Amino acid sequence: MGKFTYRITKREFMAKGWSSLSKLEVEATGQDGAITTLLREVADHGDGAAVLPYDKARGTVLLVRQWRAGVAFGGHEPWLIEACAGLLDADNPQDCVRREALEELGTQIRNIRHVSDCFTSPGAVSERISLFTADYALADRIHPGGGLDAEHEDIEVIERPLAEALSQIKSGGIVDAKTIILLQHLKLEM
Protein backbone atom coordinates (compact mmCIF):
# COMPACT_ATOMS: atom_id res chain seq x y z
CA MET A 1 0.00 0.00 0.00
CA GLY A 2 2.61 2.52 1.06
CA LYS A 3 6.24 2.81 2.03
CA PHE A 4 5.54 1.65 5.60
CA THR A 5 3.56 -0.96 7.48
CA TYR A 6 1.89 0.31 10.64
CA ARG A 7 1.11 -1.35 13.96
CA ILE A 8 -0.39 0.26 17.04
CA THR A 9 1.88 -0.85 19.88
CA LYS A 10 0.42 1.15 22.78
CA ARG A 11 -2.84 2.93 23.66
CA GLU A 12 -2.79 5.39 26.52
CA PHE A 13 -6.10 6.78 27.74
CA MET A 14 -5.67 10.52 28.34
CA ALA A 15 -9.10 12.01 29.12
CA LYS A 16 -12.82 11.25 29.14
CA GLY A 17 -15.61 13.77 28.81
CA TRP A 18 -18.16 14.09 26.04
CA SER A 19 -15.47 12.40 23.92
CA SER A 20 -12.46 10.40 24.98
CA LEU A 21 -8.90 11.24 24.02
CA SER A 22 -6.22 8.58 23.68
CA LYS A 23 -2.55 8.71 22.75
CA LEU A 24 -1.35 6.02 20.38
CA GLU A 25 2.18 4.79 19.90
CA VAL A 26 2.51 3.50 16.34
CA GLU A 27 5.36 1.45 14.97
CA ALA A 28 6.03 2.28 11.31
CA THR A 29 8.30 -0.22 9.57
CA GLY A 30 9.84 0.86 6.29
CA GLN A 31 10.49 -1.40 3.30
CA ASP A 32 14.14 -1.43 4.35
CA GLY A 33 13.18 -2.73 7.82
CA ALA A 34 13.87 0.55 9.62
CA ILE A 35 11.41 1.21 12.43
CA THR A 36 10.07 4.63 13.34
CA THR A 37 7.84 5.32 16.33
CA LEU A 38 4.98 7.78 15.78
CA LEU A 39 2.83 9.37 18.48
CA ARG A 40 -0.76 10.31 17.62
CA GLU A 41 -3.74 11.54 19.63
CA VAL A 42 -7.20 10.30 18.66
CA ALA A 43 -10.58 11.64 19.79
CA ASP A 44 -13.44 9.16 20.02
CA HIS A 45 -17.10 9.74 20.80
CA GLY A 46 -18.65 6.96 18.75
CA ASP A 47 -19.98 6.63 15.23
CA GLY A 48 -22.80 8.72 13.83
CA ALA A 49 -25.32 9.11 11.06
CA ALA A 50 -26.69 12.09 9.12
CA VAL A 51 -29.70 12.59 6.87
CA LEU A 52 -30.74 15.21 4.33
CA PRO A 53 -34.54 15.14 3.95
CA TYR A 54 -35.84 16.34 0.56
CA ASP A 55 -39.36 17.38 -0.43
CA LYS A 56 -39.38 16.67 -4.16
CA ALA A 57 -42.77 18.35 -4.77
CA ARG A 58 -41.55 21.68 -3.35
CA GLY A 59 -37.82 21.28 -4.10
CA THR A 60 -36.82 21.92 -0.46
CA VAL A 61 -34.42 20.40 2.02
CA LEU A 62 -34.47 20.42 5.81
CA LEU A 63 -31.31 21.54 7.59
CA VAL A 64 -30.35 22.62 11.10
CA ARG A 65 -28.31 25.51 12.48
CA GLN A 66 -26.43 24.89 15.71
CA TRP A 67 -23.40 26.03 17.70
CA ARG A 68 -20.30 23.83 17.33
CA ALA A 69 -17.50 23.79 19.93
CA GLY A 70 -14.76 22.54 17.58
CA VAL A 71 -15.43 25.36 15.15
CA ALA A 72 -15.51 27.95 17.95
CA PHE A 73 -12.22 26.50 19.28
CA GLY A 74 -10.64 27.13 15.87
CA GLY A 75 -11.77 30.77 15.93
CA HIS A 76 -14.38 30.42 13.18
CA GLU A 77 -18.08 31.34 13.09
CA PRO A 78 -19.47 28.57 15.37
CA TRP A 79 -23.12 28.58 14.17
CA LEU A 80 -23.12 26.02 11.35
CA ILE A 81 -25.84 25.04 8.91
CA GLU A 82 -25.79 21.25 8.73
CA ALA A 83 -27.65 18.12 7.80
CA CYS A 84 -29.53 16.56 10.72
CA ALA A 85 -27.15 14.18 12.51
CA GLY A 86 -26.42 12.35 15.72
CA LEU A 87 -24.46 9.62 17.42
CA LEU A 88 -25.62 6.06 16.86
CA ASP A 89 -25.76 5.23 20.57
CA ALA A 90 -27.27 1.71 20.49
CA ASP A 91 -29.12 2.20 17.19
CA ASN A 92 -28.21 1.13 13.68
CA PRO A 93 -27.58 4.09 11.30
CA GLN A 94 -31.08 4.05 9.73
CA ASP A 95 -32.82 4.02 13.09
CA CYS A 96 -30.49 6.79 14.24
CA VAL A 97 -31.48 9.14 11.38
CA ARG A 98 -35.17 8.41 11.99
CA ARG A 99 -34.72 9.30 15.67
CA GLU A 100 -32.66 12.41 14.95
CA ALA A 101 -35.11 13.66 12.29
CA LEU A 102 -37.90 13.50 14.89
CA GLU A 103 -35.82 15.12 17.65
CA GLU A 104 -34.05 17.82 15.65
CA LEU A 105 -36.41 18.49 12.74
CA GLY A 106 -39.76 17.43 14.19
CA THR A 107 -40.24 15.43 11.01
CA GLN A 108 -40.96 11.85 10.07
CA ILE A 109 -38.84 10.76 7.10
CA ARG A 110 -39.60 8.18 4.43
CA ASN A 111 -37.73 6.31 1.71
CA ILE A 112 -34.36 6.50 3.49
CA ARG A 113 -31.50 5.97 1.00
CA HIS A 114 -27.93 5.16 2.03
CA VAL A 115 -25.35 7.38 0.32
CA SER A 116 -22.06 6.29 1.90
CA ASP A 117 -20.09 5.78 5.07
CA CYS A 118 -17.15 8.12 5.53
CA PHE A 119 -14.57 9.54 7.92
CA THR A 120 -14.61 13.34 8.05
CA SER A 121 -11.36 13.90 9.95
CA PRO A 122 -9.51 10.56 9.98
CA GLY A 123 -6.16 11.97 11.09
CA ALA A 124 -7.42 12.68 14.60
CA VAL A 125 -11.04 11.50 15.02
CA SER A 126 -12.27 7.89 14.98
CA GLU A 127 -15.90 8.70 14.04
CA ARG A 128 -17.34 7.03 10.96
CA ILE A 129 -20.54 8.67 9.79
CA SER A 130 -23.24 7.01 7.69
CA LEU A 131 -24.87 9.43 5.23
CA PHE A 132 -28.46 9.21 4.00
CA THR A 133 -31.01 11.11 1.97
CA ALA A 134 -34.73 10.71 2.63
CA ASP A 135 -38.10 12.06 1.59
CA TYR A 136 -40.46 14.27 3.58
CA ALA A 137 -43.52 16.44 2.94
CA LEU A 138 -45.23 19.21 4.89
CA ALA A 139 -47.61 16.65 6.42
CA ASP A 140 -44.62 14.81 7.91
CA ARG A 141 -43.70 17.77 10.15
CA ILE A 142 -45.33 16.70 13.43
CA HIS A 143 -43.70 19.16 15.88
CA PRO A 144 -41.31 22.15 15.74
CA GLY A 145 -38.12 20.15 16.36
CA GLY A 146 -35.14 21.88 17.90
CA GLY A 147 -33.54 18.94 19.68
CA LEU A 148 -33.78 17.65 23.22
CA ASP A 149 -33.53 19.94 26.24
CA ALA A 150 -31.99 17.06 28.20
CA GLU A 151 -29.10 17.03 25.70
CA HIS A 152 -28.80 20.86 25.84
CA GLU A 153 -29.50 21.09 22.12
CA ASP A 154 -30.14 24.56 20.73
CA ILE A 155 -31.17 23.79 17.16
CA GLU A 156 -32.89 25.97 14.60
CA VAL A 157 -34.74 24.11 11.84
CA ILE A 158 -34.14 25.57 8.37
CA GLU A 159 -36.15 24.71 5.28
CA ARG A 160 -34.48 25.88 2.06
CA PRO A 161 -34.90 25.36 -1.65
CA LEU A 162 -32.24 22.85 -2.73
CA ALA A 163 -30.84 25.35 -5.25
CA GLU A 164 -30.34 27.94 -2.49
CA ALA A 165 -28.63 25.42 -0.20
CA LEU A 166 -26.30 24.42 -3.03
CA SER A 167 -25.41 28.07 -3.68
CA GLN A 168 -24.54 28.45 0.02
CA ILE A 169 -21.72 25.94 -0.46
CA LYS A 170 -20.03 28.27 -2.95
CA SER A 171 -20.70 31.41 -0.90
CA GLY A 172 -19.33 29.85 2.31
CA GLY A 173 -22.68 29.74 4.11
CA ILE A 174 -22.50 25.94 4.34
CA VAL A 175 -19.06 24.66 5.32
CA ASP A 176 -19.86 21.35 7.05
CA ALA A 177 -18.37 18.41 5.10
CA LYS A 178 -21.19 15.90 5.62
CA THR A 179 -23.74 18.49 4.53
CA ILE A 180 -21.77 19.43 1.40
CA ILE A 181 -21.48 15.75 0.45
CA LEU A 182 -25.21 15.16 0.96
CA LEU A 183 -26.31 18.28 -0.94
CA GLN A 184 -24.07 17.47 -3.89
CA HIS A 185 -25.21 13.83 -3.86
CA LEU A 186 -28.86 14.88 -3.84
CA LYS A 187 -28.24 17.13 -6.84
CA LEU A 188 -26.65 14.19 -8.70
CA GLU A 189 -29.47 11.87 -7.63
CA MET A 190 -32.11 14.08 -9.25
GIVEN-V599029 format. One line per field, one symbol per residue. psi: psi as a letter, one per 40 degrees, with the letter a starting at -180 (. if undefined). A space follows every 10 residues. Layout:
psi: ???
This chain:
psi: daeiiihheh hhhdihbdii hihihhhhhi deehhhhihi ihiheiiaii ighhgddefi ihiihihhdd dddeeihehi hiihiiidbe iidddddddd ddddefhhii fhhhdihihd gedehehhhh hiiiiiidee heieaeahdd efhghhhhhi iddddddddd eedhehdddd ddddddddd.
